[in-house]
Amino acid sequence: MSKIACVMTDLFEDVEYTSPLEELQNGGHEVVVIGFEKGKEITGKQGETTVTTDVSIADVKPNDFDALFIPGGFSPDLLRGDDRFVEFAKYFVLTDKPILTICHGPQLLITADVLHGRKVTGFKSIQTDLRHAGANFFDEEVVVCGNIVTSRTPDDLPAFNKTITKVLSKYTS
């Protein structure tokens, strides 16, 4: 199965991490949490989930992973201020590896400048940002455009989880 990089820091949307994580792990995938530093405890914005980062962004290479998972919340906005996370995310688009992102997760892709002409969705407050980045926005539960899977909110998690499983099976078979 796949080795999936999950980039996040404090204030991630708890359920947008825990629900897809469960789906991915149940599918036999390994999820590695990458943060600003290894072994740091990070907490979701709802305060329901605490995660210890597995590795620092300084110590990983994107080509060591089969896919990228970007949970939403405020975390993607904090990550995109660091060029290492931006370049890490850009690699997955340029090499046609799966990117699985929900809610505010596409903010990292906006900063990576890789959404021009892509079909995407995301949380309501980033719709204009997505359009300004050249993306074609669709207000749908899940949008798949090539290797990029986007979704809007926690309400869409059942559809998002089902779709990421399908997409990953195409890349791992």
C-alpha positions as CSV (number, residue, x, y, z in Angstrom):
1,M,0.0,0.0,0.0
2,S,1.0,3.7,0.0
3,K,3.2,5.7,2.3
4,I,1.3,9.0,2.7
5,A,2.8,12.3,3.9
6,C,0.4,14.3,6.1
7,V,1.5,17.9,6.5
8,M,0.1,19.8,9.5
9,T,0.6,21.9,12.5
10,D,-1.5,23.2,15.3
11,L,-5.1,24.3,14.6
12,F,-5.8,21.6,12.0
13,E,-9.5,20.6,11.8
14,D,-9.7,17.6,14.1
15,V,-12.1,15.4,12.3
16,E,-10.6,16.3,8.9
17,Y,-7.5,14.5,10.1
18,T,-9.0,11.7,12.2
19,S,-11.7,10.5,9.8
20,P,-9.5,10.2,6.7
21,L,-6.7,8.9,8.8
22,E,-8.9,6.0,9.9
23,E,-10.0,5.3,6.4
24,L,-6.4,5.3,5.1
25,Q,-5.1,3.1,7.9
26,N,-8.0,0.7,7.4
27,G,-6.9,0.5,3.8
28,G,-3.4,-0.6,4.9
29,H,-1.8,2.8,4.1
30,E,1.0,4.2,6.3
31,V,0.5,7.9,7.2
32,V,3.5,9.9,8.4
33,V,2.8,13.3,10.1
34,I,5.2,15.9,9.0
35,G,5.5,19.2,11.0
36,F,7.8,22.0,11.7
37,E,9.8,19.8,14.1
38,K,9.9,16.1,14.9
39,G,8.2,14.9,18.1
40,K,6.2,18.0,18.7
41,E,2.7,17.7,20.0
42,I,0.2,19.6,17.8
43,T,-3.5,20.1,18.7
44,G,-6.5,20.4,16.6
45,K,-8.5,23.6,16.6
46,Q,-11.5,21.9,18.4
47,G,-9.0,20.6,21.1
48,E,-10.3,17.1,20.6
49,T,-7.2,15.6,18.9
50,T,-3.5,15.8,19.8
51,V,-0.9,14.4,17.5
52,T,2.8,14.0,17.8
53,T,4.6,14.7,14.6
54,D,6.6,11.8,13.2
55,V,9.2,13.9,11.4
56,S,10.3,17.4,10.6
57,I,9.9,18.9,7.2
58,A,13.7,19.5,7.2
59,D,14.3,15.8,7.4
60,V,12.1,14.4,4.6
61,K,12.1,14.3,0.8
62,P,8.8,14.3,-1.1
63,N,10.0,11.4,-3.3
64,D,9.9,9.1,-0.3
65,F,6.1,9.3,-0.3
66,D,3.4,8.0,-2.6
67,A,0.7,10.6,-1.8
68,L,0.1,13.8,0.1
69,F,-2.7,14.4,2.6
70,I,-3.5,18.0,3.8
71,P,-6.2,18.3,6.4
72,G,-8.0,21.6,6.8
73,G,-8.4,24.1,9.6
74,F,-6.0,26.9,10.1
75,S,-3.0,24.6,9.7
76,P,-2.6,24.9,5.9
77,D,-2.5,28.7,6.3
78,L,0.3,28.4,8.9
79,L,2.2,25.9,6.8
80,R,2.2,28.0,3.6
81,G,4.3,30.6,5.3
82,D,7.2,28.2,5.1
83,D,8.7,27.6,1.6
84,R,9.7,24.1,2.5
85,F,6.0,23.0,2.9
86,V,5.1,24.9,-0.3
87,E,7.8,23.2,-2.3
88,F,7.0,19.8,-0.8
89,A,3.3,20.1,-1.9
90,K,4.3,21.4,-5.3
91,Y,6.4,18.3,-5.9
92,F,3.3,16.0,-5.7
93,V,1.5,18.1,-8.3
94,L,4.5,18.2,-10.7
95,T,5.1,14.4,-10.4
96,D,1.4,13.4,-10.7
97,K,1.3,11.8,-7.2
98,P,-2.1,11.9,-5.4
99,I,-2.9,14.9,-3.3
100,L,-5.9,14.5,-0.8
101,T,-7.1,17.7,0.7
102,I,-10.1,19.1,2.4
103,C,-11.5,22.5,3.6
104,H,-8.7,25.0,3.8
105,G,-6.1,22.4,2.7
106,P,-5.9,23.8,-0.9
107,Q,-4.4,27.0,0.6
108,L,-1.0,25.3,0.5
109,L,-1.6,24.5,-3.2
110,I,-2.7,28.1,-3.9
111,T,0.7,29.3,-2.5
112,A,2.5,26.6,-4.5
113,D,0.9,28.2,-7.7
114,V,-0.2,24.8,-9.1
115,L,-3.9,25.2,-9.5
116,H,-4.2,27.1,-12.7
117,G,-6.8,25.3,-14.9
118,R,-7.5,22.7,-12.3
119,K,-11.0,21.7,-11.1
120,V,-11.3,22.0,-7.3
121,T,-13.5,22.7,-4.3
122,G,-12.8,23.9,-0.8
123,F,-14.2,25.7,2.2
124,K,-16.5,28.7,1.3
125,S,-14.0,31.3,2.6
126,I,-11.3,30.3,0.1
127,Q,-13.4,30.1,-3.0
128,T,-12.3,33.5,-4.2
129,D,-8.7,32.6,-3.5
130,L,-9.0,29.5,-5.5
131,R,-10.5,31.4,-8.4
132,H,-7.7,34.0,-8.2
133,A,-5.2,31.1,-8.3
134,G,-6.6,30.2,-11.7
135,A,-8.6,27.1,-10.5
136,N,-12.1,26.3,-11.7
137,F,-14.2,26.1,-8.5
138,F,-17.1,23.7,-8.1
139,D,-19.4,23.7,-5.0
140,E,-19.5,19.9,-4.7
141,E,-18.8,17.4,-2.0
142,V,-15.7,16.1,-3.7
143,V,-13.9,17.1,-6.9
144,V,-11.2,15.0,-8.5
145,C,-9.0,16.6,-11.1
146,G,-6.2,14.2,-12.2
147,N,-4.2,13.5,-9.1
148,I,-5.8,16.2,-6.9
149,V,-8.8,15.3,-4.7
150,T,-10.5,18.2,-2.9
151,S,-13.4,18.4,-0.6
152,R,-15.3,21.2,1.3
153,T,-16.2,20.5,4.9
154,P,-16.5,17.9,7.6
155,D,-20.0,17.2,6.3
156,D,-18.4,15.9,3.1
157,L,-16.1,13.4,4.9
158,P,-18.0,10.2,3.9
159,A,-17.8,11.1,0.2
160,F,-14.2,12.4,0.6
161,N,-13.1,9.2,2.4
162,K,-14.7,7.0,-0.2
163,T,-13.1,8.9,-3.1
164,I,-9.6,9.0,-1.6
165,T,-9.7,5.2,-1.3
166,K,-10.7,4.9,-5.0
167,V,-8.0,7.3,-6.1
168,L,-5.3,5.7,-4.1
169,S,-6.2,2.3,-5.5
170,K,-5.6,3.5,-9.0
171,Y,-2.1,4.7,-8.1
172,T,-1.1,1.6,-6.1
173,S,-2.4,-1.1,-8.4
